[in-house]
Structure formats: structure tokens, C-alpha cells
Amino acid sequence: FEQEVAAQAGSPDPAAYRSAVAIAREAKVHGFRIDTPRARATIERLLLDAVRDAVRGDADSDRAVERALALLNLAHDLELHPDIERPQELVYDALERHPSPALRLLAASLGLAQ
């Protein structure tokens, strides 16, 4: 599993992790959970990068929100539980400065009450 995650070299494209998702699903079928520190750290880094891009408020922000949402879904599919405290803080602050429907969706997906 870790080899599959590492083989993607930190790709920000959630689709690149299909093999890792398949391994995680197979493990789940057999009663195992895969939540390794290395895999979790990779997802946390990618998510934080996507959120930082999303909160800039520029023309690419909506695409970055989509990437962050896809990474949250990927973490769910892999049954990883990333630390989302910093992404939550960034999104909360951004909503104060420049609220948008995309940021509100990301906030909800990060568990922020609005």
C-alpha cells in the first residue's frame, strides 16, 4: 500500500492513487485497515497544498477547491484520517475575506460550521 502511494511521488491528482484505493478496499474486505503514517502524511501535505491554492482567491481557486475535495474523498476511500486542523483554519480565514460558494462547500467538507 505504501509503495503504491509513494509511487505517485506526491501527485496532486487523486486519480493517480487508484491502485492504492484498490489495495485499501481489498484489505477492508479481509478485515484490515490501512492507515500508515507515511500515507497519511502524504495526503495531509497534498490537502494542505490544495487548500492553500484554494484560499488565494484567484482565477484558479475553484479548481484548487475541486482538488481539495477530491483529496478528502481519496482520504475517505483509503480510510486515512488526515489532520485537517490547518486546512480548516485557512478556509475559515478565507471565508471571512472572500466568501464563495466553492469555499463554503470546502468548509462543509472539512467539518466547519457556517
QUIGIBEL-V535691 format. One record per residue. RES is the residue in one small letter. PHI is phi in whole degrees, -180 to 180 (* if undefined). D_CENTER is the distance of its C-alpha to the mean C-alpha in whole Angstrom. Layout:
RES|PHI|D_CENTER ; RES|PHI|D_CENTER
//
This chain:
f|*|18 ; e|-61|17 ; q|-63|19 ; e|-66|17 ; v|-65|14 ; a|-65|16 ; a|-63|18 ; q|-83|15 ; a|51|16 ; g|74|12 ; s|-53|12 ; p|-79|9 ; d|-89|10 ; p|-57|9 ; a|-64|12 ; a|-67|13 ; y|-101|12 ; r|-56|15 ; s|-64|17 ; a|-64|15 ; v|-63|14 ; a|-61|18 ; i|-65|18 ; a|-62|16 ; r|-67|18 ; e|-63|21 ; a|-62|21 ; k|-62|20 ; v|-57|23 ; h|-97|25 ; g|86|24 ; f|-108|22 ; r|-119|18 ; i|-116|16 ; d|-143|14 ; t|-89|16 ; p|-57|15 ; r|-67|15 ; a|-66|12 ; r|-62|10 ; a|-62|11 ; t|-63|10 ; i|-64|6 ; e|-61|7 ; r|-65|9 ; l|-64|7 ; l|-65|4 ; l|-62|8 ; d|-61|9 ; a|-65|8 ; v|-67|9 ; r|-59|12 ; d|-66|13 ; a|-67|12 ; v|-88|14 ; r|-65|17 ; g|78|19 ; d|-101|20 ; a|-63|20 ; d|-93|17 ; s|-62|15 ; d|-63|15 ; r|-67|13 ; a|-69|11 ; v|-62|10 ; e|-59|10 ; r|-64|8 ; a|-63|5 ; l|-63|6 ; a|-64|6 ; l|-68|3 ; l|-63|3 ; n|-65|7 ; l|-61|7 ; a|-58|6 ; h|-63|9 ; d|-61|11 ; l|-84|11 ; e|57|12 ; l|-97|10 ; h|-124|10 ; p|-69|8 ; d|-74|10 ; i|-111|9 ; e|-60|12 ; r|-65|12 ; p|-58|9 ; q|-61|12 ; e|-60|15 ; l|-62|14 ; v|-69|13 ; y|-58|16 ; d|-62|18 ; a|-65|18 ; l|-64|19 ; e|-69|22 ; r|-85|23 ; h|-149|22 ; p|-65|20 ; s|-149|19 ; p|-58|18 ; a|-65|15 ; l|-67|14 ; r|-64|16 ; l|-63|14 ; l|-64|10 ; a|-59|12 ; a|-62|13 ; s|-67|10 ; l|-88|9 ; g|84|13 ; l|-87|15 ; a|-78|18 ; q|-122|20
//
